[in-house]
Amino acid sequence: MKRVFLCAALFVASGIMSAEGSPSAADSASDPRFSPSQRRSDAFKQKQFINARGGLPNCAKKFRSDKFGRVAFLGGSITEMRGWRNMVQSALRERFPDTKFEFVDAGISSTGSTPGAFRLENDILSKGKIDLLFIENAVNDDTNGFSVKSQIRGMEGEIRRALLANPETDIVVLHFIYDPFIAAEARGDSPEVVKNHELVCGHYSVASINLCREIALRMRDGEFDWKKFGGTHPSPFGHKYYAAAVENLFDEAWETPSKVSAPRKLPEPLDKFSYFRGRFVPIESAEVARGWKIEKNWNPASAPSFESGGNADTLYSFEGGARPARKAHTRRGFVNVPMLEARSPGAEFSLEFEGTAVGIFCVAGPYAGTLEYSIDGMPFSRLDTFTHWSGSLYLPWVYLFADELAPGKHVLTVRMSEAKNPKSFGHECQIRNFVVN
């Protein structure tokens, strides 16, 4: 069993799109970016670690000739928050003033490469052909405890899936920094997750930028400290360093404009079980035996017996008696949406699927229960869905039950266990989507 957590603030089934042709007055007035002369100086560039590899040969040509560009941003909270992403969008509008841009903003807090691979189809590729794709996963792949295998399978899943959809998509992978990475770089060593992601970037010859090393080096040399930079979620001061590196990659990649498109020829996968066929499967696909029900507008107060208007001190009354509704937050996009829900032990469903991996996309709150699951009639295994954060948050999580199945058709059976985490207050599970590779 593999587990991935997704502390999300955007609706997972769709990225947010904005079509913009020119920067707003507010953007221009508050633009904290480095000037071109500052970021292009030799002293500044000496501390940047840009690997252009195969470059960005296709998107600039498309921006110039078609006067249209679709640019997507896939990552966690550092991508979701206002900062480097908005600065890069402004930079693109300035470089191509006659081009209409459509930006697909698909950053979701705490998501790494594994959830990214499974949500790429719905959140980004469903919007149309992507000309330029930015990916950032290093921080969350590390802090969420992904294995080396998962880091490679997730990153390869994102990159390969994007190129299968459109071989002319240009891709930039960004490695951002957080506290543990500072110590690694101080030792003169890249974090393991950066090495693993770089392995995939090299295999597919896509551009990457090691901001982790750059920021650690600048702090070592006394240019600023971690507080001034803003920490893991940078201040505008910190974000401008991220944006400057991307702009200098643009300079390098587009110094000689490409006159012809250069579709990438895909090499063999690094790992045949990588998640490049990852997708969502709707909850309506489940065959319910007992106890599970689709709540079309789920929220913590959506139980039929919910009382007293939904404040933190009200009671939920389920089969088995009343119990206090613990004070817990929800995430936008993961509340007031359809959920396949169970609230008591013994609830069971089955799911027929075709692929090598299967899992669930759920929210794990104060009453998160323990699931028992079986694939193709094998003995049942247990999965505790209660997380470190569940006591105060209905936290979106992806759990993979298996990811090395034989290709072909399989049957998953899931039931709610009598057992539960001692910190959990119940036996609940709310599933937003199934995930299948």
Secondary structure, 3 states (H helix, E strand, C coil): CEEEECCCCCCCCCCEEEEECCCCHHHHHCCCCCCHHHHCCHHHHCCCCEECCCCCCCHHHHHHHHCEEEEEEEECHHHHCCCHHHHHHHHHHHHCCCCEEEEEEEECCCCCHHHHHHHHHHHCHHHCCCCEEEEECHHHHHHCCCCHHHHHHHHHHHHHHHHHHCCCCEEEEEECCCHHHHHHHHCCCCCHHHHHHHHHHHHHCCEEEEHHHHHHHHHHCCCCCHHHHCCCCCCHHHHHHHHHHHHHHHHHHCCCCCCCCCCCCCCCCCCCCCCCCCEEECHHHCEEEECEEEEEEECCCCCCCCCHHHCCCCEEEECCEEEECCCCECCCCCCCEEEEEECCCCCEEEEEEECCCEEEEEEECCCECEEEEEECCCCCEEEECCCCCCCCECEEEEEEEECCCCCCEEEEEEEECCCCCCCCCCCEEEEEEEEEC
